[in-house]
Amino acid sequence: MVLYFIGLGLGDEKDITVKGLEKVKQCDFLYLESYTSVLACQKESLEAFYQKEIIEADRIMVESGCDEMLERAKTGQVGFLVVGDPFGATTHADLYIRAVEKEIKVEVVHNVSIFNSIAITGLQLYRFGETVSVPFFTENWRPYSFYQKILKNLENNLHTLVLLDIKVKEQSEEDMIRGRLVFQPPRFMSATVAAQQILEAETQTESQRISPSTLAVATLRVGTSDQRIVIRTLGELSESEDLGGPLHSLIIPAELHEIEEQMLNHFKSAS
């Protein structure tokens, strides 16, 4: 009768909103989207807190095999749990549209996401330009298109939020070619690797707008009890030792306003 899109926030099982928890309690089935982000807790912690079984929904199921979820929503109440906000980093618009086309009622319960949580840095949200994503480079695939978007933001005096690649339930090229359903261990890009790849992309252009001395803000595990804000140059960040576990993101600031500069100085002295 209804499909709920329920945001879980960025931390642990207790970051769900009151309204979200009410909807969870009403659901006959719960699906956890598990490929665009991760919480700082295990699925078992969610199940214990919600007192309900949760079905893990990977990329294959959500993008091409979600018929079971939609069929169940025709006659019952189904919850689709998403880390952050349901329509944040990944919109899930396709699933929404498919449900509407099947005349399934859809309700959305929003929650905090990385897009507003980065305000903890003191950088003003309305001064951010287009968000970019940096993928893991491989030996034969090194796309630099994200770099031009960062430059465009800087030209417009806008900060850039850089989202870093996540590899969950990914197949190797060989396994895909051979049709083997074998998945690689999860990988999460660190701010260090992101800085290295941005500087590599810079060497492929003649802009000279970004250099190892460019200021960068690394946001680490935002929304968790051990979140960190690390202020360094891209060069320093590219040589940083282990900054801790995922998830990481990165900000390339434009020209700073006075209060923004004060906040970044605070975090710089604290780290």
N, C-alpha and C positions, 0 to 999 in steps of 0.2 A: 504493500500500500504506500510505502514511502522509502526513499533512499536518502539517508542523512550523510552529508559531507561534514565531517567533524575535525576541526583543527586541534592538535594536541599540544601546541606550543613547542618550545625548544629544549626544555630540560628533561624532567622525569615524568613519572606517571601522575604526579600531582599538579602538573601545569595545565591540565585540561580545565576549561571553564565550568562554572556551575551548570550553565545551560547544556554544555556538551556532555557533562556527566549524567544529567537527567535523560538526555536522548540515548546515551549508551545503555542506561538501565532499562530503557524501553525496548531495545533492539532484540530481535530474535537471532540475528547473525551479525558478527562483527568481522570486518576485513581490515587489515593493517597494510597500508601501502608501504613497501619496504625497499624501494630502489632509488628514490630521489634524495633521501636524507635519513638520518638516524637520531634516535633519542639517546640520552645519557643513561638509559636503563634497558633491560632486556624485555622481550615480549612477555615473559613469565611474570615480570613485575606489574605490567599492565593488567594481565589476567587476574592476578591476586587482588589488585586494587579495585578493579571493576567487578570482580567475582563472576567473570564470564570468559568463555573460551574465545580466542581470537584466531582467525584464519589469516595466514601470511599471504599477501597479494603482491607477487613480484611483477616486473615489467611485462613479461609475456602474458600474464593473466589480465592485467589491467588494460593493456593496449589491444589484445586480440582474443582474449579468452574470458571476458567478463560476463558472458551470458548467464552463468549460474547465479552470479550476484544480482543481475537485473531480474531474472526470473523469480528469485526469492523476494525481491522488492515488490513484485506485482501482488503478492498475497500476504506479505508480512512487513516487518520493519527491519531494515538493514542499515548498518552503520559502516561507512567507509572512512577509516581513521587515517589522517594525514599529519605527518610531522610539520610543525609550523602552522601556516594557514592553508586551508584547502586549495586556495587559488593564488598561492604565493609563487615560489620559484618554478613550480610546474603547475600549469593551470588546471589540468584534468578536465578541460572543457569538453573534450571528445566524449568522455564518460557521461558528463552532465547532459550533453545533447542527445546521446543515445538513450538515456533514461527518459528524457522529455518526449522523444519521438515514440517511445513505447507507452506513453501516457502514464508514466510513473511519477508520482509526486516527489519533488526534490526539495529538501531543506538544507541550508548551509549554516553551520555554526563556526564563526570565525575565531581566530586566535592570533597570538603574537607570532611574527615571523622575522627572519633575518632582515627584511626590508625596513622594519621600523626599529628593531632592536639595536641596529648600529648607531642609533642616536645616543647610546651610552658613551660613544667616543666624544660627544660634544659637537660633532659636525652636524650642521643643520640639514634636516631631511629635504627641505625644499631646494637645496643647493646641489642636489645630486642629479647627474645626467643619466644617460642610458646605462643600464647594468650590463656587464659583459661576463662571459664565462670563459675560463681558460681550461682547455682539455689537456690530458696527459699527452705529451709528445711521444712518438715512437720513432724507430729508426727510419721508417719510410713515410711518416706522416707528421708534418710539423706545420700546422696551420697558424698563420700570423694575423688573421683577419681581425681578431679581438683588439689588436694593438691600435689600429686606425680609429676604432671607436673611443679608446682611451684618449687619443690625441684630439679627437673632435670635442670631447667633453672639456679637455683642458683649454682648447681654443675658445670655448664658450664660458670659461671660468667656472666649470662645474666639476664637482667631485665625482669619482667613479667607484662604484661598488663592484668588486671583482669576485665572482663566485667560482669556487674551485672544484675540479672534477671529482666525481665519486664513481667508483666502479664496484657495483654490487651485483652478483650473479651474472657476470660477463663471461663470454666465451672467447677463447683464443681464436685467431684467424684459422689455424689448422683444424681445430675442432668444428668451426662453422663450415669450412669447406667439406669436411668429411661427414657432416651431419651428426656429429656426436654431441649429445646433450650433457656436456661436461663444463662445469663453471670454475672460473679462476677464484682464488681467495680475494676477499674484499680489499680494495685499495682506496685511500682517501688522500687527495693531494694536500700537502702542507703549504703553509705560507712561504716557506723557504724555496720549495720547488717552483711555486708560482712566480716568485721574484726572479729566479734563475731564467724561467721561460720568457718573462716579460723583457728582461735585459737581452736575451738572445734575439727576440723579435725586434728589439731596437736596433740591433746591428744590421738588420736587413732593410733599414730605411735610412733616409738622409735628413730626418726631421731634427735630430739632436735635441728634441724637447724633453725626452726622458733619458736619464743617465743613472749611473750607480749612486749619484748624490741626491737623486730625487727622493723626497720624503714619502714614506709608506706607513700605513697603519694596519697592523695585523690584528684581527679579532679572532680570538681562540675560544671555542666552546661557549659562545655567547648564550646566556640564559641558564647556564649550569652553575653549580656552587663553586667551581674552580675556573670560571671564565677569566681570561686575561686580555688586556689591551697592550700591545707591544708597538712602540714608536721607534722606527729605525729608518735609515736610508735603504733604498732597494739593494745597494751593494752590501750593506751590513746584513740585511735580512737574507740575502742569497747565500751568505756564509754562516748563517746562524746554526747553532747546534739544535738538538731536538727541542721543539717548543711544546711538546706534549701531544696528547691524542687529539683526534678529530672532534668536531668539525672546525676547519679554519676558513676564514675569508680574508679579503684584503681590500684596502681602500687606497686609491691614489688621490690625494687631496689636490684641489685647485688652490687659488689664493685664499688665505685664511682670514676670516674676520677676527676681531680682537678676542671675543669670548671663545671662539673655536681654538685659537692659538693657546689661550690659557688652559683650556681643558686638555689639549694634547700635551702641553708642558707638564701638567699634573701627572698624566699617565706615564710620560717619559721618565719623570723623576721617581715614580713609584716602581717602575720596572728596571 
